[in-house]
Amino acid sequence: MDESVSFACIDKIPFDSQKEAATAASVAQYQHGSKLKPYKCRICKLWHLASRYED
């Protein structure tokens, strides 16, 4: 892979599993009232949290 290629997800926190990401989303909602949803990234194949999504 070309190291000059910048991933769109480079600034996002990666999680190894959906469960790990969902736990982080629950903690964020409890502590900060942030409604987040885990999703699997098509670029890096890891899990991230989305703040903008439709229910």
N, CA, C and O atoms as a GROMACS GRO file, in nm:
protein
  220
    1MET      N    1   0.083  -0.118   0.000
    1MET     CA    2   0.000   0.000   0.000
    1MET      C    3   0.088   0.124   0.000
    1MET      O    4   0.192   0.128   0.066
    2ASP      N    5   0.046   0.226  -0.074
    2ASP     CA    6   0.119   0.352  -0.083
    2ASP      C    7   0.100   0.429   0.048
    2ASP      O    8  -0.013   0.460   0.085
    3GLU      N    9   0.209   0.461   0.117
    3GLU     CA   10   0.201   0.529   0.245
    3GLU      C   11   0.150   0.672   0.232
    3GLU      O   12   0.110   0.731   0.332
    4SER      N   13   0.150   0.729   0.112
    4SER     CA   14   0.102   0.865   0.094
    4SER      C   15  -0.051   0.870   0.090
    4SER      O   16  -0.109   0.978   0.095
    5VAL      N   17  -0.115   0.754   0.080
    5VAL     CA   18  -0.260   0.750   0.077
    5VAL      C   19  -0.311   0.774   0.218
    5VAL      O   20  -0.269   0.708   0.312
    6SER      N   21  -0.403   0.869   0.231
    6SER     CA   22  -0.459   0.902   0.361
    6SER      C   23  -0.597   0.840   0.374
    6SER      O   24  -0.683   0.862   0.288
    7PHE      N   25  -0.619   0.763   0.480
    7PHE     CA   26  -0.749   0.703   0.502
    7PHE      C   27  -0.847   0.808   0.553
    7PHE      O   28  -0.810   0.896   0.631
    8ALA      N   29  -0.972   0.798   0.509
    8ALA     CA   30  -1.075   0.888   0.556
    8ALA      C   31  -1.101   0.867   0.706
    8ALA      O   32  -1.152   0.957   0.773
    9CYS      N   33  -1.067   0.750   0.758
    9CYS     CA   34  -1.095   0.717   0.898
    9CYS      C   35  -0.975   0.736   0.988
    9CYS      O   36  -0.979   0.693   1.104
   10ILE      N   37  -0.869   0.796   0.941
   10ILE     CA   38  -0.744   0.806   1.016
   10ILE      C   39  -0.761   0.877   1.151
   10ILE      O   40  -0.689   0.847   1.245
   11ASP      N   41  -0.855   0.970   1.161
   11ASP     CA   42  -0.874   1.046   1.284
   11ASP      C   43  -0.981   0.986   1.375
   11ASP      O   44  -1.011   1.042   1.481
   12LYS      N   45  -1.037   0.873   1.336
   12LYS     CA   46  -1.140   0.809   1.417
   12LYS      C   47  -1.079   0.702   1.507
   12LYS      O   48  -0.977   0.641   1.474
   13ILE      N   49  -1.144   0.679   1.620
   13ILE     CA   50  -1.096   0.576   1.713
   13ILE      C   51  -1.137   0.440   1.658
   13ILE      O   52  -1.255   0.417   1.634
   14PRO      N   53  -1.042   0.349   1.639
   14PRO     CA   54  -1.075   0.216   1.589
   14PRO      C   55  -1.106   0.119   1.705
   14PRO      O   56  -1.043   0.125   1.810
   15PHE      N   57  -1.203   0.032   1.682
   15PHE     CA   58  -1.236  -0.074   1.777
   15PHE      C   59  -1.224  -0.206   1.704
   15PHE      O   60  -1.256  -0.215   1.585
   16ASP      N   61  -1.178  -0.308   1.773
   16ASP     CA   62  -1.156  -0.439   1.711
   16ASP      C   63  -1.286  -0.516   1.687
   16ASP      O   64  -1.291  -0.602   1.599
   17SER      N   65  -1.390  -0.486   1.764
   17SER     CA   66  -1.514  -0.562   1.750
   17SER      C   67  -1.634  -0.470   1.764
   17SER      O   68  -1.624  -0.358   1.815
   18GLN      N   69  -1.749  -0.519   1.718
   18GLN     CA   70  -1.874  -0.445   1.729
   18GLN      C   71  -1.910  -0.428   1.877
   18GLN      O   72  -1.958  -0.323   1.919
   19LYS      N   73  -1.886  -0.532   1.955
   19LYS     CA   74  -1.918  -0.528   2.098
   19LYS      C   75  -1.836  -0.419   2.168
   19LYS      O   76  -1.890  -0.345   2.251
   20GLU      N   77  -1.709  -0.410   2.136
   20GLU     CA   78  -1.622  -0.308   2.196
   20GLU      C   79  -1.670  -0.167   2.159
   20GLU      O   80  -1.674  -0.078   2.243
   21ALA      N   81  -1.707  -0.149   2.033
   21ALA     CA   82  -1.756  -0.018   1.987
   21ALA      C   83  -1.890   0.015   2.052
   21ALA      O   84  -1.914   0.130   2.090
   22ALA      N   85  -1.978  -0.084   2.064
   22ALA     CA   86  -2.109  -0.061   2.126
   22ALA      C   87  -2.094  -0.024   2.273
   22ALA      O   88  -2.168   0.060   2.324
   23THR      N   89  -2.000  -0.086   2.341
   23THR     CA   90  -1.973  -0.052   2.482
   23THR      C   91  -1.925   0.092   2.493
   23THR      O   92  -1.970   0.165   2.581
   24ALA      N   93  -1.836   0.132   2.406
   24ALA     CA   94  -1.786   0.269   2.407
   24ALA      C   95  -1.900   0.368   2.378
   24ALA      O   96  -1.904   0.476   2.436
   25ALA      N   97  -1.990   0.332   2.288
   25ALA     CA   98  -2.105   0.417   2.257
   25ALA      C   99  -2.196   0.431   2.379
   25ALA      O  100  -2.246   0.540   2.407
   26SER      N  101  -2.217   0.323   2.452
   26SER     CA  102  -2.300   0.327   2.573
   26SER      C  103  -2.236   0.415   2.680
   26SER      O  104  -2.305   0.492   2.746
   27VAL      N  105  -2.106   0.403   2.696
   27VAL     CA  106  -2.034   0.486   2.794
   27VAL      C  107  -2.045   0.633   2.756
   27VAL      O  108  -2.068   0.718   2.842
   28ALA      N  109  -2.028   0.664   2.629
   28ALA     CA  110  -2.036   0.803   2.582
   28ALA      C  111  -2.176   0.860   2.606
   28ALA      O  112  -2.190   0.977   2.642
   29GLN      N  113  -2.278   0.778   2.585
   29GLN     CA  114  -2.414   0.826   2.608
   29GLN      C  115  -2.438   0.850   2.757
   29GLN      O  116  -2.499   0.950   2.795
   30TYR      N  117  -2.392   0.760   2.839
   30TYR     CA  118  -2.408   0.772   2.984
   30TYR      C  119  -2.334   0.893   3.039
   30TYR      O  120  -2.388   0.970   3.118
   31GLN      N  121  -2.208   0.910   2.996
   31GLN     CA  122  -2.124   1.016   3.052
   31GLN      C  123  -2.150   1.153   2.990
   31GLN      O  124  -2.141   1.255   3.059
   32HIS      N  125  -2.182   1.156   2.861
   32HIS     CA  126  -2.190   1.285   2.791
   32HIS      C  127  -2.324   1.310   2.721
   32HIS      O  128  -2.346   1.418   2.667
   33GLY      N  129  -2.412   1.211   2.720
   33GLY     CA  130  -2.539   1.226   2.648
   33GLY      C  131  -2.522   1.217   2.498
   33GLY      O  132  -2.612   1.256   2.423
   34SER      N  133  -2.409   1.165   2.453
   34SER     CA  134  -2.381   1.153   2.309
   34SER      C  135  -2.446   1.027   2.254
   34SER      O  136  -2.424   0.917   2.305
   35LYS      N  137  -2.525   1.043   2.150
   35LYS     CA  138  -2.588   0.928   2.086
   35LYS      C  139  -2.500   0.885   1.968
   35LYS      O  140  -2.492   0.955   1.867
   36LEU      N  141  -2.434   0.771   1.982
   36LEU     CA  142  -2.342   0.721   1.880
   36LEU      C  143  -2.382   0.580   1.839
   36LEU      O  144  -2.446   0.507   1.915
   37LYS      N  145  -2.345   0.545   1.718
   37LYS     CA  146  -2.378   0.412   1.665
   37LYS      C  147  -2.252   0.349   1.606
   37LYS      O  148  -2.182   0.414   1.528
   38PRO      N  149  -2.223   0.224   1.643
   38PRO     CA  150  -2.106   0.158   1.584
   38PRO      C  151  -2.131   0.116   1.439
   38PRO      O  152  -2.243   0.081   1.402
   39TYR      N  153  -2.026   0.122   1.358
   39TYR     CA  154  -2.034   0.074   1.220
   39TYR      C  155  -1.899   0.017   1.179
   39TYR      O  156  -1.795   0.058   1.230
   40LYS      N  157  -1.902  -0.078   1.088
   40LYS     CA  158  -1.779  -0.138   1.038
   40LYS      C  159  -1.730  -0.057   0.918
   40LYS      O  160  -1.803  -0.036   0.821
   41CYS      N  161  -1.607  -0.012   0.927
   41CYS     CA  162  -1.548   0.072   0.824
   41CYS      C  163  -1.511  -0.009   0.700
   41CYS      O  164  -1.449  -0.114   0.710
   42ARG      N  165  -1.551   0.040   0.584
   42ARG     CA  166  -1.518  -0.027   0.458
   42ARG      C  167  -1.372  -0.008   0.420
   42ARG      O  168  -1.319  -0.083   0.338
   43ILE      N  169  -1.308   0.090   0.479
   43ILE     CA  170  -1.168   0.120   0.444
   43ILE      C  171  -1.071   0.036   0.525
   43ILE      O  172  -0.988  -0.036   0.469
   44CYS      N  173  -1.080   0.045   0.658
   44CYS     CA  174  -0.982  -0.023   0.744
   44CYS      C  175  -1.034  -0.156   0.801
   44CYS      O  176  -0.957  -0.231   0.862
   45LYS      N  177  -1.163  -0.184   0.781
   45LYS     CA  178  -1.226  -0.309   0.827
   45LYS      C  179  -1.238  -0.319   0.979
   45LYS      O  180  -1.265  -0.427   1.032
   46LEU      N  181  -1.216  -0.209   1.051
   46LEU     CA  182  -1.236  -0.205   1.195
   46LEU      C  183  -1.368  -0.133   1.223
   46LEU      O  184  -1.437  -0.091   1.131
   47TRP      N  185  -1.401  -0.119   1.350
   47TRP     CA  186  -1.526  -0.055   1.390
   47TRP      C  187  -1.499   0.087   1.438
   47TRP      O  188  -1.398   0.113   1.503
   48HIS      N  189  -1.590   0.180   1.406
   48HIS     CA  190  -1.585   0.319   1.449
   48HIS      C  191  -1.722   0.356   1.504
   48HIS      O  192  -1.815   0.276   1.499
   49LEU      N  193  -1.734   0.479   1.555
   49LEU     CA  194  -1.862   0.529   1.603
   49LEU      C  195  -1.907   0.645   1.515
   49LEU      O  196  -1.829   0.735   1.483
   50ALA      N  197  -2.034   0.641   1.478
   50ALA     CA  198  -2.093   0.748   1.396
   50ALA      C  199  -2.184   0.832   1.483
   50ALA      O  200  -2.260   0.779   1.564
   51SER      N  201  -2.176   0.963   1.466
   51SER     CA  202  -2.264   1.052   1.540
   51SER      C  203  -2.383   1.094   1.456
   51SER      O  204  -2.487   1.134   1.509
   52ARG      N  205  -2.370   1.084   1.324
   52ARG     CA  206  -2.480   1.120   1.234
   52ARG      C  207  -2.528   0.994   1.163
   52ARG      O  208  -2.455   0.934   1.085
   53TYR      N  209  -2.650   0.958   1.191
   53TYR     CA  210  -2.709   0.841   1.128
   53TYR      C  211  -2.859   0.845   1.146
   53TYR      O  212  -2.910   0.919   1.230
   54GLU      N  213  -2.930   0.767   1.068
   54GLU     CA  214  -3.075   0.758   1.080
   54GLU      C  215  -3.111   0.635   1.160
   54GLU      O  216  -3.052   0.528   1.141
   55ASP      N  217  -3.210   0.649   1.248
   55ASP     CA  218  -3.255   0.534   1.330
   55ASP      C  219  -3.322   0.429   1.244
   55ASP      O  220  -3.366   0.326   1.296
   0.00000   0.00000   0.00000
